[in-house]
């Protein structure tokens, strides 16, 4: 879960930095003595930055929701596995031994 949090945090921080830099540039363009066309372009860019902010926030929320759902599914899988091991401990031991033998044979095979 911390990897997910740090990843989305880094994504959000990068997007915030990009938006801040773009807004600063647009403010300088708007206050400079440029022609009307440049001011129109700056306004369009400002709209684009706002769209980027909105889409970025939406994407972060989607990633968080998908991550939370995946974590729930993993937790359910772990609980079912633990329950199966408790219900059938000798079967679990047999499977573990079998997997160990197969891995040992594959490693030894060279």
Secondary structure, DSSP 8 states (H G I E B T S, - for coil): -HHHHHHHHHHHHHHHHHHHHHHHHHHHHHHS---HHHHHHHHHHHHHHHHHHHHHHHHHHHHHHHHHHHHHHHHHHHHHHHHHHHH-HHHHHHHHHHHHHHHHHHHHH-
